[in-house]
Amino acid sequence: MTALAALEGMDRLTSGEALVAQNVAFAIMAITMVVAALRMVTTRNVVHAALYLVVVLAGVAGQFLLLGAEFVGVTQVMVYIGAIVVLFLFGIMLTKGSFGEDDGVSSEKRLMAGLVGLLVFGVMAAALVDSFEDAEVAREAPSTTAEVSDSIFSTYIVPFEAVSVLLLAALIGAIVVARKD
Amino acid sequence: MLLNQFLLLSAVLFSIGVYGVLARRNGVLVLMSIELILNAVNINLVAFGAFRATVGGEVFALFIIAVAAAEVGVGLAMVLLMYRNRRSIDLTAIDQLRG
């Protein structure tokens, strides 16, 4: 297992120490993300839920950096934390009158929802542990933005164009649905 | 780093998102839970991309970020329309199509 190039640059870290540092960083971020996600789906205050979502999204960006996907990590921060969360806060603000707090569904339905969540996790965890027991993430160096953009504009040009058309359609659709007349 | 640690983290976030979609009545909070699910998928894509040492996973993670932005735009527009028409975004109250 080789460390990321960013960590290799610090010459006082051997690759073993870098691996420990990566795992510690992963554990801290993972615990923070899971706690914040749980608070997000259980808190009664809608604005607090949006702020917990920010913590989870920032953690996801950190995991991307840990995996050597710098460009995706930065995009995650810009698009999600910069734009989508602001959109959510606007949505909360504009509909605040109806729902100061979200009590959630009845406790019976909440129990069923929890069971479904646990079941989904159990099935996925069993399949993952069974399939990828000791597979290591074997990236030599972080991927550069140049590699990503080369790939987007050559191999994945058709899905890229499809996504741009989709964004345009969604933009027009959102305006048509939400305008007053 | 093991591949599985990322995949299991993603599975946990996905399951929490599923719970949020099922257990919340507020339309905006359901959309937030859907974002959680999409982010869990993104972690999977990037982890598999790093595992196979290709950028394909990252490219599709970027596509999913774009699709998620479009989805939030349309979803919030629908929630706002619902609020304008009914003065409520309680999803359990929307049951006209119930058999």
Interface residues (C-beta under 8 A of the other chain):
Chain A: M1 L19 Q22 N23 F26 A30 M33 V34 A37 L38 M40 V41 V46 A49 A50 L53 V56 L57 V60 Q63 F64 L66 L67 G68 A69 F71 V72 T75 Q76 V79 Y80 A83 I84 L87 F88 F90 G91 I92 L94 T95 G97 S98 F99 D102 D103 G104 V105 K109 R110 M112 A113 G114 V116 G117 L118 V120 F121 M124 A125 L128 V129 F132 E133 D134 A135 E136 V137 A138 R139 E140 S143 E147 V148 S151 I152 T155 Y156 P159 F160 V163 L166 L167 A169 A170 L171 G173 A174 I175 V177 A178 K180
Chain B: M1 L2 L3 N4 Q5 F6 L7 L8 L9 A11 V12 L13 F14 S15 I16 G17 V18 Y19 G20 L22 A23 R24 R25 N26 G27 V28 L29 L31 M32 S33 E35 L36 N39 N42 I43 V46 A47 G49 A50 F51 A53 V55 G56 G57 E58 V59 F60 A61 L62 F63 I65 A66 V67 A68 A69 A70 E71 V72 G73 V74 L76 A77 M78 V79 L80 L81 Y83 R84 R87 S88 I89 D90 T92
